Amino acid sequence: MATKRIGILTGGGDVPGLNSVIKGVTYRAYEAGMEVMGFRRGWEGLTHLNMEDEASKTAYLRPLDRMNTRTIDRDGGTYLHSSRTNPAKMRKLPTFLDADSYPSEMVTKKGETYKAWDVSKHVIKNLESLGVDTLVAIGGDDTLSYAQKLHAQGFKVVCVPKTMDNDVRNTEYCIGFSTAITRAHDAIQRQRTTVGSHERVGVFRVFGRDAGYTALYTAYVTSIRCAIPEYSFDVQKMAELISADKANNPSKYALVVLSEGAAWDGYIVQEYGDPDDYGHRKKMNVGEALADELKKREKLECIVSDLTYDLRGGSPDFTDKLVATTFGNMAFDAILQGKSGLMAAIADGRYCMAEIPDPKHGPRKVDVATMYNVDRYRPNYTGKAGMPIFLTNP
């Protein structure tokens, strides 16, 4: 068999477990006599790579082998680093690319109109110049949306889903989710002593721009109330429920966790900063806004904690390390079989290879009817017999 070269990159936000995928693919490749080329900073490693510039190659290329990946799975983050670059909708091109050589379009998102370029032919040219046969793309719905486009253009791509939001379609689980819930659970349990000592309300914000899995499952394991993007709640009712929780607690405190994209009737999610290539801007802390409402409506004093980035940090827990290692090996098995357009996944509680999600469907959402109690603003704990381990379907 002729020597093959595999490419690998990580895009979007980092999560614990990414390095286990990188190591798994690299080790298996070297056992099979294949080479592995890592691309630094996600898709930027292919959009900004200038093969005629040695400094550019040094900045963006990272050949991987058993020695330089030997210990990377012991840490969180991503050894290859990351970015939120979208090669199909780039707002600004690197200086060495001629804008007239690439198709462009005017894009309007959230009231903003801008010119965007599609540099896919440059991406494919770089991959082919390096002799890469198949690319392993590890990321969330944004990163995988471009992977799907690359596959549609004829280049072989195999994917691994990762996001602490757990909102990638076609899989019940994404790398990073378990560690995020574990971190959130531990942080909230620790803060019970402080919130209780001052007899206040603890308001916690976690990630979840479009889907509420992280807030919902954190609430599930900490037995507190929650708010998710999929359901706009009644803020007065929430205030009254939390006030009752506080009054009925012998320690006179209460807790609530919100997704960053959560909202109540009449509240508009506030954003700030420049949008990335996918049109996303940072969201203002909805926890602060809810705390103001709780004080105004029920005279509740609050302690607001933003748990977002803290949930990304550190080494992966057992579940994430197990799934990440397995997903990496599944991706490599697919490469050996010459497959493309597939993603390592879990469906009905079982490992499988699924199609890369179609980006037009957007992120996977919480099924409010079965998973969220809209009367109590809590997870739904009933009817779980026969459900997969992660209590949801792809």
C-alpha positions in Angstrom: 0.0 0.0 0.0 1.4 3.4 -1.0 2.0 5.8 1.9 -1.0 7.9 2.6 -1.1 11.2 4.4 -3.9 12.2 6.8 -4.7 15.8 7.7 -6.2 16.8 11.0 -7.5 20.0 12.5 -9.6 21.3 15.4 -12.0 24.2 14.9 -14.2 26.4 17.2 -14.0 26.5 20.9 -11.6 24.1 22.7 -12.9 21.3 24.9 -11.3 18.6 27.0 -10.8 15.4 24.9 -9.6 16.9 21.6 -6.0 15.8 22.2 -7.2 12.2 22.7 -8.6 12.2 19.2 -5.4 13.7 17.7 -3.3 11.2 19.5 -5.5 8.2 18.6 -5.5 9.1 14.9 -1.8 9.7 14.9 -0.9 6.4 16.7 -3.1 4.3 14.4 -1.8 6.1 11.3 1.8 5.3 12.2 1.0 1.7 12.9 -0.4 1.5 9.4 2.6 3.3 7.8 0.7 6.5 7.2 1.8 10.1 7.8 -0.2 12.7 9.7 -0.2 16.5 9.0 -1.7 18.7 11.7 -3.1 22.1 10.7 -2.8 24.7 13.4 -5.7 27.1 14.2 -8.5 25.2 12.6 -9.6 26.1 9.1 -7.3 29.2 9.3 -4.5 26.7 8.9 -5.7 26.0 5.4 -7.0 29.4 4.4 -3.9 31.4 5.5 -1.3 28.7 4.5 1.0 30.0 1.8 3.0 27.1 0.5 5.5 29.5 -1.1 6.3 31.1 2.3 8.4 29.1 4.7 7.3 31.3 7.7 3.7 30.5 6.8 4.3 26.8 6.6 6.1 27.0 10.0 3.2 28.8 11.5 0.4 26.6 10.2 1.8 23.1 9.6 2.6 20.6 12.4 3.7 17.2 11.3 2.5 14.7 13.9 4.2 11.6 15.2 4.2 9.3 18.2 6.8 11.4 20.0 5.1 14.8 19.8 1.7 13.4 20.6 2.8 10.9 23.3 1.6 12.9 26.3 -0.9 15.4 24.8 -4.0 13.4 25.9 -3.1 14.2 29.5 -4.2 17.8 29.1 -7.2 19.7 28.0 -7.4 22.2 25.2 -6.1 21.4 21.7 -2.5 20.7 20.8 -3.2 22.1 17.3 -4.9 25.3 18.6 -8.2 26.6 17.1 -10.0 29.5 15.4 -13.5 30.3 14.1 -12.6 30.7 10.5 -15.1 29.9 7.8 -13.4 29.3 4.4 -16.7 29.6 2.6 -17.5 33.1 4.0 -14.3 34.9 4.8 -14.7 38.6 5.7 -11.1 39.4 5.1 -8.5 37.6 3.0 -4.8 37.0 3.8 -2.7 39.5 1.8 -1.2 37.0 -0.5 -4.6 36.0 -2.0 -6.1 37.9 -4.8 -9.7 38.8 -4.0 -10.6 38.8 -7.7 -9.6 35.1 -8.0 -12.3 33.9 -5.6 -16.1 34.0 -5.7 -17.7 36.5 -3.3 -21.2 37.4 -2.2 -23.0 39.9 0.0 -24.1 38.3 3.2 -26.7 39.7 5.6 -26.9 38.3 9.1 -28.7 39.9 12.0 -29.1 43.2 10.2 -25.4 43.4 9.1 -24.5 43.2 5.4 -20.9 42.4 4.4 -18.9 41.0 1.6 -17.6 37.4 2.0 -15.2 35.3 -0.1 -15.2 31.5 -0.6 -11.6 30.3 -0.8 -12.4 26.6 -1.0 -10.2 26.2 -4.1 -7.3 27.5 -2.1 -8.0 25.1 0.7 -8.2 22.2 -1.6 -5.0 23.3 -3.4 -3.1 23.4 -0.2 -4.4 19.9 0.8 -3.4 18.5 -2.5 0.0 20.2 -2.5 0.7 18.5 0.8 -0.4 15.1 -0.5 -3.2 14.8 2.0 -5.6 12.1 1.1 -8.3 12.5 3.8 -8.9 15.3 6.3 -10.1 14.7 9.9 -12.1 17.7 11.0 -12.9 17.9 14.7 -15.5 20.5 15.7 -19.0 21.7 16.4 -21.8 22.5 14.0 -19.9 25.5 12.5 -16.6 23.6 11.8 -18.5 20.6 10.5 -20.7 22.8 8.2 -17.6 23.6 6.2 -16.4 20.0 6.4 -19.6 18.9 4.7 -19.1 21.5 2.0 -15.5 20.3 1.4 -16.8 16.7 1.1 -19.5 17.9 -1.4 -16.7 19.3 -3.5 -15.0 15.9 -3.8 -12.4 16.0 -1.1 -12.4 13.2 1.5 -13.4 14.3 5.0 -14.1 12.3 8.1 -15.4 14.2 11.2 -15.5 14.0 15.0 -18.1 16.1 16.8 -17.1 18.2 19.8 -18.9 20.9 21.7 -19.8 21.4 25.3 -23.2 22.5 24.0 -23.8 18.9 22.7 -25.9 20.3 19.9 -24.4 18.6 16.8 -27.1 16.8 14.8 -26.9 13.1 14.0 -25.3 12.2 17.4 -26.4 12.0 21.0 -23.1 13.0 22.3 -20.3 15.4 21.5 -16.8 15.5 23.1 -16.6 18.0 25.9 -20.1 17.7 27.1 -19.6 15.4 30.1 -16.6 17.4 31.4 -18.6 20.6 31.1 -21.4 19.2 33.2 -19.0 17.7 35.7 -17.3 21.1 36.0 -20.6 23.0 36.3 -21.9 20.5 38.9 -18.8 20.9 41.0 -18.8 24.7 40.8 -22.4 25.0 41.8 -22.1 22.5 44.7 -19.1 24.4 46.0 -20.9 27.7 45.8 -23.9 26.4 47.8 -21.9 27.3 51.0 -21.3 30.9 50.0 -24.8 31.5 48.6 -26.3 29.8 51.7 -24.2 31.7 54.1 -25.5 35.0 52.8 -29.1 33.7 52.2 -29.1 34.8 48.6 -30.0 33.4 45.2 -27.2 31.9 43.1 -27.6 32.6 39.4 -25.3 30.7 37.1 -24.7 31.2 33.4 -23.3 28.4 31.2 -22.7 28.1 27.5 -25.5 27.3 25.1 -26.1 29.9 22.4 -28.9 28.0 20.6 -29.4 24.8 22.6 -29.9 24.3 26.3 -28.3 20.9 26.9 -25.6 22.2 29.2 -27.9 24.1 31.4 -30.6 21.4 31.4 -28.2 18.6 32.3 -26.5 20.7 34.9 -29.9 21.3 36.5 -30.7 17.6 36.2 -27.7 16.6 38.4 -27.8 19.5 40.8 -31.7 19.5 41.2 -32.1 23.2 40.6 -34.2 25.3 38.2 -33.0 26.2 34.7 -33.7 28.3 31.6 -32.9 27.2 28.1 -33.0 29.0 24.7 -35.7 26.6 23.4 -38.4 28.0 25.7 -39.1 31.6 26.5 -40.2 31.6 30.2 -42.4 33.9 32.3 -40.0 35.9 34.3 -42.6 36.8 37.1 -43.4 33.1 37.5 -39.7 32.2 37.6 -39.1 34.9 40.3 -42.0 33.5 42.3 -40.7 29.9 42.1 -37.2 30.9 43.1 -38.6 33.0 45.9 -40.6 30.0 47.2 -37.5 27.8 46.8 -35.5 30.2 49.0 -38.3 30.5 51.6 -38.7 26.7 51.8 -35.0 26.0 52.1 -33.9 25.7 55.8 -30.7 27.5 54.7 -32.7 30.3 53.0 -31.1 30.2 49.6 -32.0 29.1 46.0 -30.1 28.3 42.8 -30.9 28.7 39.1 -28.8 28.0 36.0 -29.3 29.6 32.6 -28.0 29.0 29.1 -26.3 32.0 27.6 -29.1 32.1 25.0 -31.9 31.8 27.4 -34.6 34.5 27.4 -38.0 35.4 28.9 -41.0 36.9 27.4 -40.1 40.5 26.4 -36.4 40.1 26.9 -34.1 40.4 23.9 -30.7 38.6 24.1 -28.0 41.3 24.1 -24.8 40.9 22.1 -21.5 42.7 21.7 -18.3 42.6 19.8 -17.5 41.9 16.2 -19.2 38.8 14.6 -17.0 35.9 13.5 -17.1 34.3 10.1 -20.2 32.4 11.1 -22.0 35.5 12.1 -21.9 34.9 15.9 -21.3 37.7 18.4 -20.6 37.3 22.1 -23.7 37.5 24.3 -24.1 39.7 27.3 -24.5 37.9 30.6 -28.2 37.0 30.9 -27.6 36.0 34.5 -27.0 39.6 35.4 -30.2 40.6 33.7 -32.2 37.9 35.5 -30.7 38.9 38.8 -31.9 42.5 38.2 -35.4 41.1 37.6 -35.4 38.9 40.7 -34.4 41.9 42.8 -37.0 44.1 41.3 -39.9 41.7 41.4 -39.2 39.7 44.6 -36.5 41.7 46.4 -34.1 38.8 46.0 -30.4 39.5 46.5 -28.3 37.5 44.0 -24.8 36.2 43.5 -24.2 35.9 39.7 -21.5 33.5 38.5 -20.4 33.0 34.9 -19.3 29.4 34.5 -18.8 29.5 30.7 -15.0 29.3 30.0 -14.2 27.6 33.3 -16.1 24.6 32.0 -13.8 24.2 29.0 -10.6 24.0 31.0 -8.6 21.2 32.4 -8.2 17.6 31.5 -11.2 15.5 30.3 -13.2 13.3 32.7 -13.6 9.6 32.1 -16.5 9.8 29.8 -14.9 12.4 27.5 -11.6 10.6 27.4 -13.4 7.3 26.6 -15.6 8.8 23.9 -12.8 10.9 22.4 -10.4 8.0 22.1 -13.1 5.8 20.6 -14.2 8.5 18.1 -10.6 9.0 17.0 -10.2 5.3 16.3 -13.6 5.2 14.5 -12.5 8.0 12.3 -9.3 6.2 11.4 -11.2 3.0 10.7 -13.4 5.0 8.2 -10.3 6.3 6.6 -8.9 2.8 6.1 -12.1 1.9 4.4 -11.8 4.8 2.0 -15.0 6.5 3.3 -15.9 10.2 3.3 -18.7 12.5 4.5 -19.1 10.6 7.7 -18.9 11.5 11.4 -18.1 9.4 14.5 -21.3 9.4 16.5 -23.5 7.8 19.2 -27.1 6.8 18.3 -29.5 4.9 20.5 -26.6 4.7 23.0 -24.3 2.9 20.5 -21.2 4.0 18.6 -21.8 4.4 14.9 -20.7 6.4 11.8 -23.3 8.9 10.7 -23.5 11.4 7.9 -22.0 14.8 8.5 -25.0 17.0 9.4 -26.5 19.2 6.8 -25.8 22.8 7.9 -29.1 24.1 6.7 -30.8 22.3 9.6 -28.9 24.2 12.2 -27.9 23.0 15.7 -29.7 20.1 17.4 -32.2 21.5 20.0 -33.6 20.3 23.3 -37.0 18.5 22.8 -39.0 20.7 25.2 -42.0 18.4 25.2 -40.1 15.5 26.6 -37.1 17.0 28.3 -38.1 20.2 30.0 -40.9 20.8 32.5 -42.4 24.2 31.4 -44.5 24.5 34.6 -41.6 24.0 37.0 -38.7 25.3 34.9 -36.8 22.1 35.7 -35.7 19.1 33.7 -38.3 16.4 33.1 -37.3 13.4 35.3 -40.1 11.1 34.2 -40.4 8.4 31.5 -36.7 7.6 31.2 -37.0 3.8 31.0 -35.8 2.6 27.6 -33.9 5.8 26.9 -30.3 5.8 25.8 -27.7 6.6 28.5 -27.6 10.3 27.6 -31.4 10.6 27.6 -31.8 12.0 24.1 -31.9 11.0 20.5 -29.7 12.3 17.6 
